[in-house]
Amino acid sequence: MESIISILARELNKSQEHIQNVITLIDEGNTIPFIARYRKEMHGAMDDTVLRTLADRLTYLRNLQARRDEVKNSIAAQDKLTDELAAAIDAASTLAEVEDLYRPYKQKRRTRATIAKEKGLEPLAELLLEQRKDLADINTLAEAYIDVEKGVESAEDALAGASDIIAEIAADSADIRRRLRELIMNRGVSTASATKEEDSVYRLYYAFEQPISKINGHQVLAINRGEKEEFLKVAVQIDRSLALGILTDALVKPGSSATDFVRTAVEDGYDRLLFPSMEREIRNALTDTASEGAIHNFALNLKPLLMQPPVKGHVTMGLDPGYRNGCKVAVVDGTGKVLDTAVVYPTFGERQKNEAIEVLEKLVKRHKVTHIAIGNGTASRETEQMTSELVKLTPGVSYMIVNEAGASVYSASKLAAEEMPQFDVNLRSAVSIARRLQDPLAELVKIDPKAIGVGQYQHDMPQKKLDESLSGVVEDCVNAVGVDINTASQPLLLRVSGLNATTSKNIVNYREENGMFTTRKQLLKVPKLGPKAYEQCAGFLRVPESKSLLDNTGVHPESYPAAEKLIELCGYTLKDVAAGNISELLQRLKDYGEEKAAKECGVGVPTLRDIAKELLKPGRDPRDELPAPLLRTDVMEMKDLTPGMVLSGTVRNVIDFGVFVDIGVHQDGLVHISEIVNKFIKHPSEVVSVGDIVKVVVLSVDVPKKRISLSIKQVKE
């Protein structure tokens, strides 16, 4: 039996030594961000995505091994475990294969077959299933099993019971199930039909047929939801004669008096037991695969959204649009502290709109606002129209439409009440919108990742798996950027490697009681934060107020001696690093020799390179190297769009069949997957990510249906 280490090495195309090291590190309680960043020599510089895949597969393979052992023990307890069966169970590479092999030995609820066995008809079934050529007439054979006391009153009763047993044998055969599963996956068809005449969002699936081998994940999830809401009837279809061919091949032997009887029993087993079971299994497998794809897609979209470049240090106005309750306004300073709030009513009429502009103009001038963030929800188009008029009166001010998904969830949360007890729910939402422009990551970590709105069918997926995947993405993003320990909120600290709800809260409490942290080592004074947690979190926490420059970098405290030695080897001092006078560091390191320098510094080459990068830009934010977000000073409406118009826009969502792009007209336009690039791609994420700034050409506009069709590939350079 192939070992877990060799399976993972083969699947991930990594060395067995590196796989073993990662497994050891995980088992020792190290987090994925810590392993990815600070143990590169041990795993050959795998990134966090590969490491999470490895961790997931490790869990699956360990569960698979545990299930193999459980199944073998259960069968052995029945004295039915043969060497051949044990070998087959050990060789099974999926949980489904293990369950197929276990199926004939599993304790079942009472079935027609078990009742027939209780009546003593199993020997008759086995005799008939052998289908010997010299077998006597089956009715004559059956008469020997008549037992009125057991409820077998005639030969017909005996044969009916034997038929039930044979039907169950056919349905429980691991080999038959495997071959039928392959047939359905390769030749089967998924169908959906309407259960109601009324129109619905599922109209596309009212007469739907798609080969199972070609069905898309979003189609599976859509028809599942349509079935749940009772608009669709869903089924799996396969050519019955092809399917029965597998069963007759395996169980029916010609030339016996029992041949026709066995054939009929096998067909009954297929229709009554096997196909309904396989249909459920296939649909579950399709749903699992679709869910995995959707979760992967959600995670793929979430990462660039969280990593959007911050618009730091600017006084920002947040506008939470609305009709009945007006537009909520909050002004925050460069650190996100609330300076002022207001409520205006631009949608109530021309006079009220002018009054709103007057109020906002005064706020802009009083607080020197430079950027305005507008939530993209209800009434955002009218609010944007008003903002464009305001911007003309206040030169130097620009605005951006911000995805407000989850803002209302956050503003009504216990956390928001603790952060802003003096403001009502609506004003908290405006504050959150302003802060989203300033630092998307710091604000979005306060919200359940599922509420951020960059996925498909997130409510239909396995919630535990979705939560784990999205939490992993948030954790990776937070640790990739690093966290200022003296300004970070408790939700942001909670996502730092090695910290939990208690220790993140204790850091905030310690800060409030003792003032700002001035060294990383102070973390060891925080209650419940022990040496292991310190090892895991220290490198990801920045202390700008520390006298030690290294405390404000991604260099781990365990590597401080190595960093100091590197600076010395390259002919610099810490003062040179602080002054930014080390532009030739990489060249000097190259001239000295990386291998030689790494040996003298007592670290591996990957760690040495990471230290050098950190020294070149102490306190750097990796997001600053990404393209800046698109800020606007004018506004358009859908009616202003014409085919052929070329515009710049921001990618808001990447899904299986295309990407949605915000082009500044409130309604996002769709670039179908076929209009992204001039080559075949399996998924739009191969080319674009959420937050990308792209040029698009308008293909068509349907104002009544609020549909905009765009193309990226047709933009002329």
PERA-V334780 format. One record per run of one state. SS is the DSSP state (~ for helix, > for strand, _ for the rest). FROM is the first residue (numbers start at 1). TO is the last residue. If there is no record, write none. Layout:
# PERA-V334780
ss;from;to
SS;FROM;TO
SS;FROM;TO
This chain:
# PERA-V334780
ss;from;to
_;1;3
~;4;12
_;13;15
~;16;27
_;28;31
~;32;38
_;39;39
~;40;43
_;44;47
~;48;77
_;78;82
~;83;91
_;92;94
~;95;105
_;106;111
~;112;118
_;119;121
~;122;130
_;131;137
~;138;143
_;144;146
>;147;147
~;148;150
_;151;151
>;152;152
_;153;154
~;155;172
_;173;173
~;174;187
_;188;188
>;189;194
_;195;202
~;203;205
_;206;206
>;207;211
_;212;216
~;217;228
_;229;231
>;232;237
_;238;239
~;240;251
_;252;258
~;259;306
_;307;315
>;316;320
_;321;326
>;327;332
_;333;337
>;338;344
_;345;349
~;350;367
_;368;370
>;371;375
_;376;379
~;380;393
_;394;397
>;398;402
_;403;406
~;407;411
_;412;413
~;414;419
_;420;424
~;425;438
_;439;439
~;440;444
_;445;448
~;449;452
_;453;457
~;458;460
_;461;462
~;463;481
_;482;482
>;483;484
_;485;489
~;490;494
_;495;500
~;501;514
_;515;519
~;520;525
_;526;530
~;531;540
>;541;542
_;543;548
~;549;552
_;553;556
~;557;569
_;570;573
~;574;579
_;580;584
~;585;592
_;593;593
~;594;601
_;602;604
~;605;616
_;617;621
~;622;625
_;626;631
>;632;632
_;633;637
~;638;640
_;641;645
>;646;655
_;656;657
>;658;662
_;663;668
>;669;672
~;673;675
_;676;683
~;684;686
_;687;692
>;693;702
_;703;706
>;707;711
_;712;717
